[in-house]
Amino acid sequence: MKQSPLKTAIVAGCRTPFARAGSVFKELTAIDLGRIAVREVLAEAEVPGDLVDHLVFGTVVHNPHAPNIAREVGLGVLPVDVPASTVSLACASANRAIADGVNLIELGQAHIVVAGGAESLSHIPIMVSDPIAEALIQASRARTLKDRLAAFRSVRPADIAPQQPQIAEYSTGETMGEAAERMAKENGISREDQDAWALRSHRRAQAGIEAGHLAQEIAPVYVPPRYEQVIELDNGVRPDTSAEALAELKPVFDRRHGSVTAGNASPITDGGAAVILMSEEAVKANGIAPLAWIRSYAITALDPADQLLQGPAYAAPIALDRAGITMADIDVMEMHEAFAAQVLSNLQALDSDTFAREKLGRKARVGHPDPERINVMGGSIALGHPFGATGARITTTLARELERRDAEFGLLTVCAAGGLAVAMVLQRG
């Protein structure tokens, strides 16, 4: 077996509960949630903050008043001399943060890195139209009240309406949901199969809660301002849902002929998550038994106008090649569930000889593990999807599941806007 050059360990992973936007975390910012995740993961690993060499943190919807979320998170938890950098790779932002941490360690520039991400979709910056923005700038430069008022002379009533950021491709204008709908149609993914995957996500998440497995990766959050309410679990899991209930939901993106619904898509969510990465030297010096080692990773891109969320099928084989293994070696797999249609499309592609030949230039299919070993604790459809945090959640879940099963190899994949995707291979031992 080819030896991987990567020598980076995951020694701990922790996250806040994931909560639907506008619910229990509506008073907390992404910075707040990130600080909780970083503080708790350091406490779990018993790693003093002054041993951390770098903090890398991801987010998607940036706070214009605090564009470097990593620095703000670090200032609330770590010594002021710990460098902090923010990354943004859409839904794979925390994966990019972890990859950057790996790079720092592999280059010898750090021994201990905290990486992760946070998102508060309860706090979306509201923008103004271009005419309003131009009028405000002119008014700020005016010297008299008359001139300030004159700056707004050309503003029309329609210009006053606030503008919210859209989850859409800048290059094509297509939303992720529309892309998932198109993928479902082009790949022949049925509504029944999508709903079945969504139901599976909720049932597996509930089983993980009842077994106490998910609680092991979640830090309770005391909700301000009174700190009397304690949130200990994700609030998007629906143990009472059913195939019949999911079937009653109306399609969202193609109301006449569509199959993507609110039930088979991930919800808009608030949350934070973080992992601690260590070099071999740091692991030995601190006497820590790692959860897993990062053996390889791959980041790919494809045309956003094509199959926008199909990136995992391209990234996974590259990560496997770099690890020197095949899909047959993978014991457990974690896939981000942006939409059930996206998951099923990627699994279909990985299991297709035609896709392998025409898209990957390979002789035969890449394959995938038995579905029983995919998303064993449920996925983003049930647990939620705080954009910047999901990658660290998936990494933690996979590492802990490898430990529980005493298994050797795990694979994770995350699709992202822009036709991007990340895949990473973890190894125990």
C-alpha positions as CSV (number, residue, x, y, z in Angstrom):
1,M,0.0,0.0,0.0
2,K,1.3,3.4,-1.0
3,Q,2.2,5.5,2.0
4,S,0.5,8.9,2.3
5,P,2.8,11.9,3.1
6,L,0.2,13.4,5.5
7,K,1.1,13.2,9.2
8,T,-1.7,15.2,10.8
9,A,-3.9,13.9,13.6
10,I,-7.4,14.8,14.6
11,V,-7.2,14.7,18.4
12,A,-10.7,16.1,19.3
13,G,-13.8,17.5,17.7
14,C,-16.7,19.3,19.2
15,R,-19.7,21.4,18.1
16,T,-22.7,23.3,19.4
17,P,-26.1,21.8,18.8
18,F,-27.4,22.8,15.4
19,A,-30.6,24.9,15.6
20,R,-33.0,26.0,12.9
21,A,-32.4,29.7,12.1
22,G,-34.7,32.0,14.0
23,S,-35.1,29.6,16.8
24,V,-33.2,29.1,20.0
25,F,-29.9,30.6,18.8
26,K,-31.4,33.7,17.3
27,E,-29.6,35.9,19.9
28,L,-26.2,34.4,19.2
29,T,-23.9,35.5,16.4
30,A,-21.6,33.3,14.3
31,I,-18.8,34.7,16.4
32,D,-20.5,33.6,19.6
33,L,-21.2,30.1,18.3
34,G,-17.6,29.8,17.0
35,R,-16.2,30.8,20.4
36,I,-18.3,28.1,22.1
37,A,-17.1,25.4,19.8
38,V,-13.4,26.4,20.1
39,R,-13.6,26.8,23.8
40,E,-15.2,23.4,24.3
41,V,-12.9,21.5,21.9
42,L,-9.9,22.8,23.8
43,A,-11.4,21.8,27.1
44,E,-12.3,18.3,25.8
45,A,-8.7,17.7,24.6
46,E,-7.3,19.5,27.7
47,V,-5.1,21.6,25.4
48,P,-4.2,25.0,26.8
49,G,-4.8,27.9,24.4
50,D,-1.2,29.0,24.6
51,L,-0.1,25.8,22.9
52,V,-2.2,26.6,19.8
53,D,-0.1,27.8,16.8
54,H,-2.9,28.9,14.5
55,L,-6.7,29.2,14.2
56,V,-8.3,28.7,10.8
57,F,-12.1,29.2,10.7
58,G,-14.7,29.2,7.9
59,T,-17.9,31.0,7.3
60,V,-20.1,31.8,4.3
61,V,-22.4,34.7,5.2
62,H,-19.8,37.2,6.5
63,N,-20.5,39.9,9.0
64,P,-19.4,43.1,7.3
65,H,-18.5,44.6,10.7
66,A,-16.2,41.6,11.5
67,P,-15.0,40.1,8.2
68,N,-12.3,38.0,9.8
69,I,-14.5,35.8,12.0
70,A,-11.5,33.7,12.9
71,R,-9.7,36.6,14.6
72,E,-12.9,37.5,16.5
73,V,-13.4,33.9,17.6
74,G,-9.7,33.7,18.6
75,L,-9.7,36.9,20.6
76,G,-12.6,35.5,22.7
77,V,-10.9,32.2,23.5
78,L,-7.2,32.1,22.7
79,P,-4.2,34.3,23.6
80,V,-4.0,37.5,21.5
81,D,-0.7,36.4,19.8
82,V,-2.3,33.3,18.1
83,P,-2.7,34.1,14.4
84,A,-6.2,33.5,13.0
85,S,-7.3,33.4,9.4
86,T,-10.8,33.1,7.8
87,V,-11.6,30.9,4.8
88,S,-14.7,30.7,2.7
89,L,-15.5,27.7,0.4
90,A,-19.3,27.8,0.6
91,C,-20.7,24.7,2.3
92,A,-17.2,23.2,2.5
93,S,-15.7,26.1,4.4
94,A,-14.8,24.2,7.5
95,N,-13.2,21.5,5.3
96,R,-11.1,24.1,3.6
97,A,-10.1,25.3,7.1
98,I,-9.1,21.8,8.1
99,A,-7.1,21.4,4.9
100,D,-5.3,24.6,5.6
101,G,-4.5,23.4,9.0
102,V,-3.1,20.2,7.5
103,N,-1.0,22.3,5.2
104,L,0.4,24.4,8.0
105,I,1.4,21.3,9.9
106,E,2.8,19.4,6.9
107,L,5.0,22.5,6.0
108,G,6.4,22.6,9.6
109,Q,4.8,26.0,10.3
110,A,2.6,24.7,13.1
111,H,2.2,21.8,15.5
112,I,-1.3,22.5,16.9
113,V,-4.0,24.1,14.8
114,V,-7.7,24.6,15.7
115,A,-9.9,24.5,12.6
116,G,-13.6,24.7,12.0
117,G,-16.4,27.1,11.2
118,A,-19.6,28.8,12.3
119,E,-22.7,30.3,10.8
120,S,-25.6,32.3,12.1
121,L,-28.3,32.3,9.4
122,S,-30.5,34.1,11.9
123,H,-28.2,37.1,11.3
124,I,-28.2,37.7,7.6
125,P,-26.8,41.1,6.5
126,I,-29.5,43.1,4.7
127,M,-28.2,45.1,1.7
128,V,-29.6,48.1,-0.1
129,S,-30.0,48.7,-3.8
130,D,-27.4,50.4,-5.9
131,P,-29.4,53.7,-6.2
132,I,-29.8,53.8,-2.4
133,A,-26.1,53.0,-1.8
134,E,-25.1,55.8,-4.3
135,A,-27.4,58.3,-2.7
136,L,-26.1,57.5,0.8
137,I,-22.6,58.0,-0.3
138,Q,-23.4,61.3,-2.0
139,A,-25.4,62.4,1.1
140,S,-22.4,61.6,3.4
141,R,-20.2,63.9,1.3
142,A,-22.7,66.8,1.2
143,R,-22.1,69.8,3.4
144,T,-25.6,71.1,3.8
145,L,-29.0,69.7,4.6
146,K,-30.3,70.8,1.2
147,D,-27.5,68.9,-0.6
148,R,-28.1,65.8,1.5
149,L,-31.8,65.7,0.6
150,A,-30.9,66.4,-3.0
151,A,-28.8,63.2,-3.1
152,F,-32.0,61.2,-2.8
153,R,-33.9,63.0,-5.5
154,S,-33.5,60.3,-8.1
155,V,-34.4,57.4,-5.7
156,R,-37.6,55.6,-6.7
157,P,-39.9,53.8,-4.2
158,A,-38.8,50.4,-5.7
159,D,-35.2,51.2,-4.8
160,I,-36.0,51.4,-1.1
161,A,-36.8,47.6,-0.7
162,P,-34.0,45.8,1.2
163,Q,-32.1,43.1,-0.5
164,Q,-31.1,39.8,1.2
165,P,-28.2,37.6,0.0
166,Q,-29.4,34.8,-2.2
167,I,-28.3,31.2,-2.1
168,A,-27.7,31.4,-5.9
169,E,-24.8,31.1,-8.3
170,Y,-23.4,34.4,-9.3
171,S,-22.4,33.1,-12.7
172,T,-25.7,31.4,-13.6
173,G,-28.3,32.9,-11.2
174,E,-29.5,29.3,-10.4
175,T,-30.2,28.6,-6.8
176,M,-28.9,25.4,-5.1
177,G,-32.4,24.1,-4.8
178,E,-33.0,24.6,-8.5
179,A,-29.8,22.8,-9.3
180,A,-30.8,19.9,-7.1
181,E,-34.2,19.8,-8.9
182,R,-32.4,19.7,-12.3
183,M,-30.0,17.0,-11.1
184,A,-33.0,14.9,-9.9
185,K,-34.6,15.2,-13.3
186,E,-31.4,14.6,-15.4
187,N,-30.3,11.6,-13.3
188,G,-33.7,10.0,-12.8
189,I,-33.8,10.4,-9.0
190,S,-37.4,9.8,-8.0
191,R,-39.4,11.7,-5.3
192,E,-39.9,8.5,-3.5
193,D,-36.2,7.8,-3.2
194,Q,-35.5,11.3,-2.1
195,D,-38.1,11.1,0.6
196,A,-36.8,7.7,1.7
197,W,-33.3,9.1,2.1
198,A,-34.7,12.0,4.1
199,L,-36.6,9.7,6.4
200,R,-33.5,7.5,6.8
201,S,-31.6,10.6,7.9
202,H,-34.1,11.5,10.6
203,R,-34.4,7.9,11.9
204,R,-30.6,7.4,12.0
205,A,-30.1,10.8,13.8
206,Q,-32.8,9.9,16.3
207,A,-31.1,6.5,16.9
208,G,-27.8,8.3,17.4
209,I,-29.4,10.6,20.0
210,E,-31.0,7.7,21.8
211,A,-27.7,5.8,21.9
212,G,-25.9,8.8,23.2
213,H,-23.4,8.9,20.3
214,L,-24.3,12.4,19.0
215,A,-24.2,13.9,22.5
216,Q,-20.5,12.9,22.7
217,E,-19.7,15.5,20.0
218,I,-22.1,18.3,21.2
219,A,-21.3,20.9,23.8
220,P,-24.4,22.2,25.6
221,V,-25.1,25.9,25.0
222,Y,-26.5,28.2,27.8
223,V,-28.7,30.7,25.9
224,P,-28.3,34.4,26.7
225,P,-29.4,36.8,28.1
226,R,-30.5,34.9,31.3
227,Y,-28.5,31.7,30.6
228,E,-31.3,29.6,32.1
229,Q,-32.2,27.7,28.9
230,V,-29.8,25.0,28.0
231,I,-29.7,23.6,24.5
232,E,-28.1,20.1,24.4
233,L,-29.3,18.6,21.1
234,D,-30.0,19.5,17.5
235,N,-33.6,20.8,17.1
236,G,-34.2,19.8,13.5
237,V,-34.4,16.1,14.0
238,R,-38.0,14.8,13.4
239,P,-38.4,11.4,15.1
240,D,-42.2,11.6,14.4
241,T,-41.9,12.1,10.6
242,S,-43.0,9.4,8.2
243,A,-42.9,8.5,4.5
244,E,-46.6,9.6,4.3
245,A,-45.8,13.0,6.0
246,L,-42.9,13.7,3.6
247,A,-45.0,12.7,0.6
248,E,-47.6,15.4,1.5
249,L,-45.1,18.2,1.2
250,K,-45.2,20.3,-2.0
251,P,-42.2,20.8,-4.3
252,V,-40.5,24.1,-3.7
253,F,-38.4,24.8,-6.8
254,D,-40.7,23.4,-9.5
255,R,-44.2,23.5,-8.2
256,R,-45.8,21.5,-11.1
257,H,-43.3,18.8,-11.9
258,G,-40.7,19.0,-9.1
259,S,-39.5,16.6,-6.5
260,V,-37.3,18.6,-4.1
261,T,-39.2,19.7,-1.0
262,A,-38.4,21.2,2.3
263,G,-38.5,17.7,3.7
264,N,-35.8,16.2,1.5
265,A,-33.5,19.2,1.8
266,S,-31.3,20.5,4.6
267,P,-32.8,23.3,6.7
268,I,-31.3,26.8,7.2
269,T,-29.4,26.4,10.4
270,D,-27.2,28.1,13.1
271,G,-24.2,26.4,14.7
272,G,-20.5,26.2,15.2
273,A,-18.0,23.3,15.1
274,A,-14.2,22.8,15.6
275,V,-11.5,20.2,15.6
276,I,-8.0,20.2,17.0
277,L,-5.2,19.1,14.6
278,M,-1.7,18.0,15.8
279,S,1.5,17.0,14.2
280,E,3.1,13.7,15.1
281,E,5.6,15.5,17.4
282,A,2.8,17.3,19.3
283,V,0.8,14.0,19.7
284,K,3.8,12.3,21.2
285,A,4.8,15.3,23.4
286,N,1.3,15.6,24.8
287,G,0.7,11.9,25.2
288,I,-2.6,12.1,23.2
289,A,-4.3,9.2,21.5
290,P,-5.7,10.7,18.2
291,L,-9.2,10.0,17.0
292,A,-7.9,9.6,13.5
293,W,-5.2,10.7,11.1
294,I,-5.9,12.7,7.9
295,R,-4.4,10.6,5.2
296,S,-5.4,12.6,2.2
297,Y,-7.8,15.2,0.8
298,A,-8.9,16.6,-2.6
299,I,-10.7,19.7,-3.7
300,T,-12.3,19.8,-7.1
301,A,-14.3,22.1,-9.3
302,L,-16.7,21.7,-12.2
303,D,-18.8,23.9,-14.4
304,P,-21.6,25.4,-12.2
305,A,-23.9,25.4,-15.2
306,D,-23.5,21.6,-15.4
307,Q,-24.3,19.3,-12.4
308,L,-23.6,21.9,-9.7
309,L,-23.6,19.6,-6.7
310,Q,-21.9,16.6,-8.4
311,G,-18.5,17.5,-7.2
312,P,-18.1,14.7,-4.6
313,A,-18.1,12.1,-7.4
314,Y,-15.0,13.9,-8.8
315,A,-13.3,14.6,-5.5
316,A,-13.7,11.2,-3.8
317,P,-11.6,9.1,-6.3
318,I,-8.8,11.7,-6.2
319,A,-8.6,11.6,-2.4
320,L,-8.7,7.8,-2.5
321,D,-5.8,7.7,-5.1
322,R,-3.8,10.1,-3.0
323,A,-4.3,7.9,0.0
324,G,-3.2,4.9,-1.9
325,I,-6.4,3.0,-1.3
326,T,-9.7,2.2,-3.1
327,M,-13.4,2.5,-2.2
328,A,-13.3,-1.1,-1.2
329,D,-11.0,-0.1,1.7
330,I,-13.5,2.4,3.1
331,D,-15.3,1.2,6.3
332,V,-17.5,4.2,6.9
333,M,-18.5,7.2,4.7
334,E,-20.0,10.6,5.6
335,M,-21.7,12.6,2.9
336,H,-23.0,16.1,3.3
337,E,-26.8,16.0,2.6
338,A,-27.5,19.4,1.0
339,F,-30.4,17.7,-0.7
340,A,-31.4,14.0,-0.9
341,A,-31.3,14.4,-4.7
342,Q,-27.7,15.5,-4.6
343,V,-26.6,12.6,-2.4
344,L,-28.4,10.0,-4.6
345,S,-27.0,11.6,-7.7
346,N,-23.4,11.3,-6.4
347,L,-23.9,7.8,-5.3
348,Q,-25.3,6.9,-8.7
349,A,-22.3,8.5,-10.4
350,L,-19.8,6.8,-8.2
351,D,-21.4,3.4,-9.0
352,S,-21.5,4.1,-12.8
353,D,-19.0,2.6,-15.3
354,T,-20.3,5.1,-17.9
355,F,-19.7,8.1,-15.5
356,A,-16.2,6.7,-14.7
357,R,-15.3,6.5,-18.4
358,E,-16.8,9.7,-19.7
359,K,-16.3,12.1,-16.8
360,L,-13.3,10.6,-14.8
361,G,-11.3,8.9,-17.6
362,R,-11.3,5.7,-15.6
363,K,-11.9,2.2,-16.8
364,A,-14.4,1.2,-14.2
365,R,-16.7,2.6,-11.5
366,V,-15.3,4.0,-8.3
367,G,-18.1,2.4,-6.2
368,H,-19.3,3.3,-2.8
369,P,-19.7,1.5,0.5
370,D,-22.9,-0.4,1.4
371,P,-25.5,2.4,2.2
372,E,-25.7,0.9,5.8
373,R,-22.2,2.4,6.3
374,I,-23.0,5.8,4.9
375,N,-24.2,8.6,7.2
376,V,-24.7,6.2,10.1
377,M,-25.7,9.0,12.5
378,G,-28.0,10.7,9.9
379,G,-26.9,13.7,8.0
380,S,-27.5,17.4,7.3
381,I,-31.2,16.9,6.3
382,A,-32.0,15.9,9.9
383,L,-29.1,17.5,11.9
384,G,-29.1,20.8,10.0
385,H,-26.6,22.7,7.9
386,P,-24.9,25.8,9.3
387,F,-22.9,26.5,6.1
388,G,-19.5,27.3,7.6
389,A,-19.7,24.6,10.3
390,T,-20.9,21.5,8.6
391,G,-17.5,20.3,7.4
392,A,-16.1,20.1,10.9
393,R,-19.3,18.4,12.1
394,I,-18.9,15.7,9.4
395,T,-15.2,15.3,10.2
396,T,-15.9,14.8,13.9
397,T,-18.7,12.4,13.3
398,L,-16.6,10.3,10.9
399,A,-13.6,10.2,13.3
400,R,-15.7,9.2,16.2
401,E,-17.5,6.5,14.3
402,L,-14.2,5.0,13.1
403,E,-13.2,4.9,16.8
404,R,-16.5,3.3,17.9
405,R,-16.2,0.6,15.2
406,D,-12.5,0.1,15.6
407,A,-12.4,0.6,11.8
408,E,-9.4,1.7,9.7
409,F,-10.5,4.0,6.9
410,G,-13.2,6.6,6.5
411,L,-14.2,8.9,3.6
412,L,-16.1,12.2,3.8
413,T,-17.4,14.3,1.0
414,V,-19.0,17.8,0.9
415,C,-20.5,19.5,-2.1
416,A,-20.3,23.3,-2.3
417,A,-21.6,26.2,-4.4
418,G,-19.7,27.1,-7.5
419,G,-19.4,23.5,-8.5
420,L,-16.8,22.9,-5.8
421,A,-16.4,19.8,-3.6
422,V,-14.0,18.4,-0.9
423,A,-13.2,14.8,-0.1
424,M,-11.0,13.6,2.7
425,V,-9.7,10.2,3.8
426,L,-9.3,9.5,7.6
427,Q,-7.3,6.6,9.0
428,R,-7.1,5.1,12.5
429,G,-4.0,3.5,13.7
